[in-house]
Amino acid sequence: MTISAQTTRGRGRNTTLLPAALAVAAALALAACSGGGGHAGGSAGSGTGRTPTGTRVTVTETEYALKLSRSSFTPGTYTFVARNAGKVTHALSVDGPGVEDAGTHGIRSGQEGVLKVSLKKGTYDVYCPVDGHRQLGMDQHIQVR
């Protein structure tokens, strides 16, 4: 972005527009850098401006169930996108070989959270860590083969 300063004549003295131009540039830069989107990060932060990588798995969270967009997993990097389709706050965590307590922060109704993990062969728990939600059915076991 190029910003040029102009000098104008007003009441017999020079007035520069540089401070105003710099303020506008700062506001635009701040707006461009803000993550937004209501994402919460686990081992890979969301809201950082970085594009998540790996195989995308959508996890729809409701009261009190998890629905994964895939049921077959092979070793590799996965980006879990948790969508809270429920009415109460949820979150998403993954535990298993080489992954311990990776998870998102609370995800409000209608929002998403992103979690990037590397999965090895083995069994993993994908669950909502909000108090009591796991015990109410928000728990899936996935097998990586």
DAWOZI-V156343 format. One record per residue. N is the residue number from 1. SS is DSSP state (helix for helix, strand for strand, loop for the rest). Layout:
N;SS
N;SS
This chain:
1;loop
2;loop
3;loop
4;loop
5;loop
6;loop
7;strand
8;strand
9;strand
10;strand
11;loop
12;loop
13;strand
14;strand
15;strand
16;strand
17;loop
18;helix
19;helix
20;helix
21;helix
22;helix
23;helix
24;helix
25;helix
26;helix
27;helix
28;helix
29;helix
30;helix
31;helix
32;helix
33;helix
34;loop
35;loop
36;loop
37;loop
38;loop
39;loop
40;loop
41;strand
42;loop
43;loop
44;loop
45;loop
46;loop
47;loop
48;loop
49;loop
50;loop
51;loop
52;loop
53;loop
54;loop
55;strand
56;strand
57;strand
58;strand
59;strand
60;strand
61;strand
62;strand
63;loop
64;loop
65;strand
66;strand
67;strand
68;strand
69;loop
70;loop
71;loop
72;loop
73;strand
74;loop
75;loop
76;strand
77;strand
78;strand
79;strand
80;strand
81;strand
82;strand
83;strand
84;strand
85;loop
86;loop
87;loop
88;loop
89;loop
90;strand
91;loop
92;loop
93;strand
94;strand
95;strand
96;strand
97;loop
98;loop
99;strand
100;strand
101;strand
102;strand
103;strand
104;loop
105;loop
106;loop
107;strand
108;loop
109;loop
110;loop
111;loop
112;strand
113;strand
114;strand
115;strand
116;strand
117;strand
118;strand
119;strand
120;loop
121;loop
122;strand
123;strand
124;strand
125;strand
126;strand
127;strand
128;loop
129;loop
130;loop
131;loop
132;loop
133;loop
134;loop
135;loop
136;loop
137;loop
138;loop
139;strand
140;strand
141;strand
142;strand
143;strand
144;strand
145;loop
